[in-house]
């Protein structure tokens, strides 16, 4: 049996329900009979996983590993059968799913900060506009509104 020694995708690409893990030179290595073979991207270089079924989609992709002048050529389906690569894929997928769950909260927080900043900038421009027009009533209304709402305009 082959054992995966190291497995780090060079990059990950998400397309709908598919996740593509792309590997580059020496980002994947296997142990065979106590010898370390490093992945080389001469043929296949990606593993495509369907996130709905958690099945590998590109089983015919051929991965090549090298140690010195010796090579091991394995179709992905065979690599899945004769190694523990599925455990490494599972841990990478769990990490990907954790990252997916965190992104919306972070994005929402960043968006809210941007909206608040833009609203304040707009409010400041309204005050500047009132000053340019020398519209004392408008200026006083805006200043009152700012004091009531802690520096932010009220929502209409």
C-alpha positions as a printed Julia matrix, in Angstrom:
156×3 Matrix{Float64}:
   0.0    0.0     0.0
   1.12   3.54   -0.75
   0.98   6.22    1.92
   0.54   9.89    1.23
   3.34  11.7     3.03
   2.32  15.26    2.12
  -0.67  16.67    0.26
  -1.18  20.41   -0.11
  -3.13  21.81   -3.05
  -1.18  24.53   -4.87
  -4.55  26.25   -5.2
  -8.23  25.44   -4.91
 -10.91  26.48   -7.37
 -14.65  26.28   -6.69
 -17.12  25.99   -9.55
 -20.75  25.47   -8.51
 -20.79  22.12   -6.69
 -17.28  21.12   -7.77
 -14.03  21.8    -5.94
 -10.82  21.48   -7.95
  -7.6   20.87   -6.07
  -4.66  21.72   -8.3
  -1.25  20.31   -7.4
   2.16  21.58   -8.43
   5.63  20.06   -8.29
   6.35  18.54   -4.86
   3.0   19.6    -3.31
   2.09  15.93   -3.15
   4.36  13.07   -2.15
   3.88   9.36   -1.49
   5.83   6.66    0.32
   6.35   3.32   -1.44
   8.5    0.7     0.27
  10.11   3.35    2.53
  11.03   5.5    -0.48
   9.68   9.01   -1.0
   8.3    9.85   -4.45
   7.36  13.44   -5.33
   4.5   14.43   -7.6
   5.43  15.97  -10.94
   2.72  17.6   -13.09
   3.57  15.97  -16.42
   0.1   14.52  -17.03
  -2.7   15.07  -14.52
  -2.45  17.77  -11.9
  -5.92  18.22  -10.39
  -8.45  16.33   -8.33
 -12.08  17.33   -8.87
 -14.5   16.57   -6.04
 -18.28  16.9    -6.26
 -19.3   18.57   -2.98
 -22.85  17.2    -3.22
 -21.78  13.56   -3.37
 -18.17  13.86   -2.13
 -17.11  11.7    -5.07
 -13.96  12.26   -7.13
 -15.1   13.2   -10.63
 -11.9   12.82  -12.7
 -10.89   9.24  -11.88
  -9.02   8.73  -15.17
  -6.58  11.6   -14.48
  -3.03  10.17  -14.37
  -0.68  11.3   -11.6
   3.08  10.84  -11.98
   5.52  10.57   -9.07
   9.29  10.65   -9.33
  12.32   9.63   -7.31
  15.55  10.19   -9.18
  15.18   8.49  -12.55
  12.3    6.23  -11.42
   8.66   7.1   -12.04
   5.31   5.83  -10.79
   2.32   6.48  -13.08
  -1.06   6.02  -11.41
  -4.55   6.84  -12.64
  -6.44   8.64   -9.89
  -8.88   5.75   -9.42
  -5.95   3.43   -8.71
  -4.28   5.95   -6.41
  -7.53   6.09   -4.43
  -7.59   2.28   -4.2
  -3.98   1.63   -3.2
  -3.27   4.6    -0.94
  -4.69   6.58    1.95
  -5.2    9.68   -0.22
  -8.95   9.69    0.52
  -8.22  10.56    4.18
  -6.09  13.52    3.12
  -8.77  14.67    0.68
 -11.36  14.45    3.44
  -9.32  16.65    5.79
  -8.69  19.2     3.03
 -12.41  19.26    2.19
 -13.31  19.79    5.85
 -10.92  22.75    5.91
 -12.51  24.1     2.72
 -16.02  23.75    4.17
 -14.97  25.53    7.38
 -13.59  28.36    5.27
 -16.82  28.52    3.26
 -18.87  28.83    6.46
 -16.76  31.73    7.75
 -16.71  33.82    4.6
 -20.32  35.07    4.61
 -20.08  36.41    8.19
 -16.79  38.14    7.45
 -18.05  39.51    4.14
 -21.26  40.72    5.8
 -19.29  42.5     8.52
 -16.98  44.15    5.98
 -19.95  45.2     3.85
 -21.69  46.76    6.86
 -18.53  48.72    7.72
 -18.29  49.96    4.13
 -21.97  50.96    4.09
 -21.63  52.86    7.38
 -18.53  54.64    6.09
 -20.26  55.62    2.83
 -23.37  56.81    4.69
 -21.23  59.01    6.94
 -19.34  60.4     3.94
 -22.65  61.15    2.2
 -23.97  62.85    5.36
 -20.82  64.98    5.54
 -21.29  65.99    1.89
 -24.9   66.98    2.68
 -23.6   69.25    5.47
 -20.99  70.71    3.1
 -23.69  71.29    0.5
 -25.88  73.12    3.04
 -22.91  75.31    3.95
 -22.16  76.07    0.28
 -25.79  77.1    -0.29
 -25.77  79.03    2.98
 -28.98  77.17    3.81
 -29.11  77.65    7.57
 -32.35  75.67    8.02
 -30.96  72.64    6.16
 -27.66  72.89    8.04
 -29.41  73.07   11.44
 -31.66  70.11   10.53
 -28.64  68.03    9.57
 -26.74  68.98   12.74
 -29.78  68.13   14.89
 -30.13  64.81   13.09
 -26.44  64.08   13.64
 -26.69  64.77   17.38
 -29.83  62.62   17.75
 -28.33  59.63   15.93
 -24.82  59.68   17.31
 -23.23  61.11   14.2
 -25.2   59.09   11.65
 -28.17  60.24    9.58
 -31.53  58.76   10.43
 -33.06  56.25    8.08
 -35.99  57.69    6.18
